Amino acid sequence: MTLQQQAMRVMERLSDEQLSIVIQFAEFLSLKSEPANEDGYIRKPGILKRKMAMADDFDETPECFKEYI
């Protein structure tokens, strides 16, 4: 019996909710096994969280542009 046949045999006994979890996990494993970007770096959301700050006066027009407004 192949692995695919074993998986199908087990999945036939699962409820719809359990099948949904199995599908989500299989998709996770599929994404996890994808190669990294061309530069070898794997992007992760939130990696720069709390590493960047904006100035308090960010929305104010800089002095050098005020003559054009």
C-alpha positions as CSV (number, residue, x, y, z in Angstrom):
1,M,0.0,0.0,0.0
2,T,1.4,3.4,-1.0
3,L,1.5,6.4,1.3
4,Q,-1.2,8.1,-0.8
5,Q,-3.4,5.1,-0.4
6,Q,-2.8,5.0,3.4
7,A,-3.6,8.7,3.6
8,M,-6.8,8.3,1.7
9,R,-7.9,5.3,3.9
10,V,-7.4,7.4,7.0
11,M,-9.1,10.5,5.6
12,E,-12.2,8.5,4.6
13,R,-12.9,8.0,8.3
14,L,-12.5,11.7,9.3
15,S,-15.3,14.2,9.8
16,D,-15.6,17.3,7.6
17,E,-14.1,19.5,10.3
18,Q,-11.2,17.1,10.7
19,L,-10.7,17.0,7.0
20,S,-10.5,20.8,6.9
21,I,-7.8,20.7,9.5
22,V,-5.9,18.1,7.5
23,I,-6.1,20.2,4.4
24,Q,-4.9,23.3,6.2
25,F,-1.9,21.4,7.6
26,A,-1.1,19.9,4.2
27,E,-1.1,23.4,2.6
28,F,1.1,24.7,5.4
29,L,3.6,21.8,4.8
30,S,3.5,22.6,1.1
31,L,4.3,26.3,1.6
32,K,7.0,25.4,4.1
33,S,8.8,23.3,1.6
34,E,8.9,26.0,-1.1
35,P,12.3,27.3,-1.8
36,A,13.4,30.7,-0.5
37,N,13.5,33.8,-2.7
38,E,16.3,34.2,-5.3
39,D,18.6,35.8,-2.8
40,G,18.0,32.9,-0.3
41,Y,16.1,35.1,2.1
42,I,12.7,33.9,3.4
43,R,10.4,36.8,4.0
44,K,8.5,36.8,7.3
45,P,5.7,39.3,8.1
46,G,6.4,41.5,11.1
47,I,10.1,41.1,11.0
48,L,10.7,44.9,11.4
49,K,8.0,45.4,14.0
50,R,9.1,48.1,16.4
51,K,12.3,48.7,14.5
52,M,11.1,51.8,12.6
53,A,9.9,55.1,13.9
54,M,8.3,58.1,12.2
55,A,9.0,61.6,13.2
56,D,6.2,63.4,15.2
57,D,6.0,66.0,12.5
58,F,5.9,63.5,9.6
59,D,2.6,65.0,8.2
60,E,3.9,68.6,8.3
61,T,5.2,70.2,5.2
62,P,9.0,70.7,5.2
63,E,10.1,74.3,5.2
64,C,11.8,74.0,1.9
65,F,8.5,73.1,0.2
66,K,6.3,75.7,1.7
67,E,7.1,78.2,-1.0
68,Y,5.6,75.9,-3.6
69,I,2.2,75.5,-1.8
